[in-house]
């Protein structure tokens, strides 16, 4: 079976490695960019996806420069604790939760793809510009920056090309651009002293703003960590127009969050020291009624892009890849396999997309602000412990990363079935 993958991000490369592990050898990944230049800031990979990386033999390569996340702690803007829970190994999972640079994860996946499938398995400067579907066969047309085209006949085309997927656009030509919720994200990484446990993810917020901080690397010699931070809030139009460089973006962020008090972090100093600050709207995609059309299917953000809450973007892309490869190895007919993959994954991801539109487990911060807008001394005056625990547990069950499921479910390793 000839398999073609559009997109060389986490989703596409995890799919290539998963397919090889399941026994498929004729797999090629096409990337629109002229070179494989891993970019991006921090990612948080939940234990359900870390298990899959482990079973693919990638865990050591990824965790060499990652942080094992020990806890998630949520605070109001004053730094008063709303909710705290153990994560990863500390919570009883058999696999850790990892905070890591996206570039590091993509590099590890790309190196493994080339090692398993050969250098020719990764083709760059190849943007999908045409798609012709006929029963049992698909023709994909790719173009480089000079306009030269290449037509690929394939038994299966997998669209893993992100939130602005060309494959999805070919399947849903009238969909248009991703919708925004009016929030703007500002992101950066900067070296600083460890905070809280040194392996903590801290989330602060009120009813309309969020701040997330977690380390993605450490320098033991200098006793410092590389802190990934994300600030989200509705931009005023005047601010949005002026925030064109790092200096202006710092001013905007500090006007919004300058008096916030994340425990153990000098926020103003952190923002001021950040060398590069990225800015973009918070967008997602509406859930789709269907991912698969004949021998073409969608995966990762191309299928179910969601707001960045709950650490489920890259996590669910890895799970998609493994589930798809498992079904392709189990079923003799590719069409049956694609339907089984979609039947397993699409309803679950639709529910998760909708949950993330209310910011997933972070909605406790919105609830805390609305119940006690002036702050509180003891969170038990605002919530019962059972109510907070149920919000967290329910979200974990929705995303299939609750402890019992991750630790005990059967392996998705196909064992080279075909």
QUIMO-V792435 format. One record per residue. RES is the residue in one small letter. OMEGA is omega in radians with two decimals (* if undefined). NEAR is the number of other ideal C-beta (glycine too) atoms within 10 Angstrom. Layout:
{{RES/OMEGA/NEAR} {RES/OMEGA/NEAR}}
This chain:
{{x/3.07/15} {x/-3.09/16} {x/3.14/22} {x/-3.14/24} {x/3.03/29} {x/3.11/30} {x/-3.12/27} {x/3.01/26} {x/3.14/24} {x/-3.08/27} {x/-3.07/30} {x/-3.11/30} {x/3.07/32} {x/3.10/32} {x/3.13/28} {x/-3.14/30} {x/-3.14/28} {x/3.13/27} {x/3.09/28} {x/3.13/20} {x/3.14/24} {x/3.05/22} {x/-3.12/15} {x/-3.04/22} {x/-3.12/13} {x/-3.06/13} {x/3.12/24} {x/3.12/18} {x/3.11/28} {x/-3.11/23} {x/-3.10/24} {x/-3.10/21} {x/-3.09/13} {x/3.09/12} {x/3.11/7} {x/-3.10/17} {x/-3.11/10} {x/-3.14/18} {x/-3.12/11} {x/-3.05/16} {x/-3.04/17} {x/3.02/27} {x/3.01/24} {x/-3.07/26} {x/-3.08/27} {x/-3.05/28} {x/3.12/26} {x/3.09/26} {x/3.09/29} {x/3.05/27} {x/-3.12/24} {x/3.08/26} {x/3.10/25} {x/-3.11/17} {x/3.03/16} {x/3.14/22} {x/-3.05/12} {x/-2.99/20} {x/-3.11/19} {x/-3.12/10} {x/-3.09/17} {x/-3.00/19} {x/3.12/19} {x/-3.13/10} {x/3.11/14} {x/3.06/26} {x/3.03/26} {x/-3.08/16} {x/-3.05/29} {x/-3.08/19} {x/2.95/18} {x/-3.14/24} {x/-3.12/19} {x/-3.04/23} {x/2.92/23} {x/-3.07/22} {x/3.13/18} {x/-3.10/13} {x/3.08/15} {x/-3.05/18} {x/3.04/12} {x/-3.07/23} {x/3.07/22} {x/3.07/15} {x/3.04/16} {x/3.12/14} {x/3.04/23} {x/-3.11/23} {x/-3.13/15} {x/-3.14/16} {x/3.11/17} {x/3.03/12} {x/3.07/21} {x/3.13/14} {x/-3.13/22} {x/2.86/25} {x/-3.03/30} {x/2.96/25} {x/-2.95/26} {x/3.01/23} {x/3.07/21} {x/3.14/19} {x/-3.13/15} {x/3.14/21} {x/-3.13/26} {x/3.12/23} {x/3.12/16} {x/3.13/23} {x/3.14/29} {x/3.12/21} {x/3.13/13} {x/3.09/21} {x/3.14/26} {x/3.14/17} {x/-3.08/12} {x/-2.95/17} {x/-3.14/20} {x/-3.09/12} {x/-3.11/9} {x/-3.14/8} {x/3.11/20} {x/-3.12/21} {x/-3.13/18} {x/-3.09/15} {x/-3.10/16} {x/-3.11/26} {x/3.11/18} {x/-3.13/23} {x/3.14/14} {x/-3.12/13} {x/3.14/19} {x/-3.09/12} {x/3.00/16} {x/-3.13/9} {x/3.08/8} {x/-3.11/10} {x/3.12/13} {x/3.03/21} {x/3.10/14} {x/3.13/25} {x/3.13/15} {x/3.13/22} {x/3.05/16} {x/-3.07/15} {x/3.12/11} {x/3.11/6} {x/3.11/7} {x/-3.07/10} {x/3.10/12} {x/3.12/12} {x/-3.12/10} {x/3.00/17} {x/-3.02/11} {x/3.08/19} {x/-3.09/14} {x/3.06/23} {x/-3.14/26} {x/3.08/31} {x/3.11/30} {x/-2.97/30} {x/2.87/28} {x/-3.01/21} {x/3.08/17} {x/-3.03/15} {x/3.04/26} {x/3.11/21} {x/3.11/26} {x/3.14/24} {x/3.09/18} {x/3.13/20} {x/-3.12/21} {x/-3.01/17} {x/-3.13/8} {x/-3.01/5} {x/-3.13/14} {x/-3.08/8} {x/3.11/10} {x/3.11/15} {x/3.07/13} {x/3.10/12} {x/3.13/14} {x/3.11/11} {x/3.06/17} {x/3.10/22} {x/2.96/19} {x/-3.04/24} {x/3.07/20} {x/3.00/24} {x/-3.13/20} {x/3.08/19} {x/3.14/17} {x/3.13/20} {x/3.09/14} {x/3.08/17} {x/-3.07/19} {x/-3.10/19} {x/-2.99/13} {x/3.13/14} {x/-3.05/21} {x/2.90/22} {x/3.14/23} {x/3.10/23} {x/3.08/23} {x/3.10/28} {x/2.96/26} {x/-3.09/17} {x/-3.11/12} {x/-3.11/13} {x/3.13/19} {x/3.00/22} {x/-3.14/24} {x/3.11/24} {x/3.00/24} {x/3.14/23} {x/3.11/26} {x/3.10/23} {x/3.10/19} {x/3.04/18} {x/-3.05/10} {x/-3.09/7} {x/-3.11/6} {x/-3.12/9} {x/3.12/10} {x/3.11/16} {x/3.03/23} {x/-3.04/19} {x/3.01/24} {x/3.14/25} {x/3.12/25} {x/3.04/18} {x/-3.12/26} {x/3.09/25} {x/3.08/23} {x/3.11/14} {x/2.89/19} {x/-3.07/14} {x/3.14/7} {x/3.11/9} {x/-3.10/18} {x/-3.12/14} {x/-3.05/10} {x/-3.02/13} {x/-3.07/21} {x/3.09/10} {x/-3.03/11} {x/-3.11/17} {x/3.12/10} {x/3.14/15} {x/3.06/23} {x/-3.13/20} {x/-3.14/15} {x/-3.11/22} {x/-3.09/25} {x/3.02/16} {x/-3.11/12} {x/-2.94/21} {x/-3.01/23} {x/-3.12/12} {x/3.09/11} {x/-2.98/21} {x/3.05/16} {x/-3.06/22} {x/3.07/15} {x/-3.09/16} {x/2.97/22} {x/-2.98/14} {x/-3.12/21} {x/3.13/15} {x/3.13/11} {x/-3.14/19} {x/-3.11/22} {x/-3.10/14} {x/-3.11/14} {x/-3.03/22} {x/-3.10/9} {x/-3.13/12} {x/3.13/22} {x/-3.11/16} {x/3.07/20} {x/-3.13/10} {x/3.04/14} {x/-3.08/19} {x/3.00/17} {x/3.05/19} {x/3.02/21} {x/3.08/15} {x/-3.12/16} {x/3.06/19} {x/-3.04/8} {x/3.08/11} {x/-2.93/23} {x/3.06/18} {x/-3.11/17} {x/-3.11/16} {x/3.11/22} {x/3.09/23} {x/-3.12/26} {x/-3.06/28} {x/3.11/29} {x/-3.11/30} {x/3.09/28} {x/-3.13/31} {x/-2.94/29} {x/3.09/28} {x/-3.08/22} {x/3.10/24} {x/-3.05/22} {x/3.07/21} {x/3.05/23} {x/3.05/25} {x/-3.02/26} {x/-3.12/27} {x/3.14/23} {x/3.13/24} {x/-3.07/25} {x/3.05/29} {x/3.11/26} {x/3.11/29} {x/3.07/26} {x/-3.08/30} {x/-3.10/31} {x/-3.13/27} {x/3.13/19} {x/-3.14/28} {x/-3.14/30} {x/-3.13/24} {x/3.10/23} {x/3.11/26} {x/-3.08/21} {x/-3.01/14} {x/3.14/17} {x/-3.12/7} {x/-3.09/9} {x/3.14/18} {x/3.09/14} {x/-3.14/13} {x/-3.13/21} {x/3.11/23} {x/3.13/16} {x/3.07/17} {x/-3.11/22} {x/3.13/21} {x/3.12/11} {x/-2.95/16} {x/-2.97/21} {x/3.13/19} {x/-3.14/11} {x/-3.14/15} {x/3.07/25} {x/3.11/17} {x/-3.13/13} {x/3.07/22} {x/-3.13/21} {x/3.09/13} {x/-3.12/21} {x/3.06/25} {x/2.98/14} {x/3.07/12} {x/2.97/21} {x/-3.12/24} {x/-3.13/25} {x/3.13/25} {x/3.06/17} {x/3.13/22} {x/3.04/24} {x/3.14/17} {x/-3.14/17} {x/-3.14/25} {x/-3.10/20} {x/3.13/11} {x/-3.11/11} {x/-3.07/17} {x/3.11/11} {x/-3.10/6} {x/-3.10/12} {x/3.09/17} {x/-3.09/9} {x/-3.08/8} {x/3.13/21} {x/3.03/10} {x/-3.06/9} {x/-3.11/21} {x/2.85/19} {x/3.12/10} {x/-3.13/10} {x/-3.14/7} {x/3.13/12} {x/-3.13/22} {x/-3.11/13} {x/3.08/11} {x/3.14/17} {x/-3.10/18} {x/-3.12/14} {x/3.11/14} {x/3.12/21} {x/3.12/22} {x/3.11/12} {x/-3.11/19} {x/-3.12/25} {x/3.03/17} {x/3.01/24} {x/-2.98/18} {x/-3.09/15} {x/-3.11/10} {x/-3.08/13} {x/-3.05/20} {x/-2.94/14} {x/-3.07/8} {x/3.11/11} {x/3.14/6} {x/3.04/11} {x/3.09/21} {x/-3.07/17} {x/3.07/20} {x/3.13/10} {x/-3.08/11} {x/3.08/14} {x/*/12}}
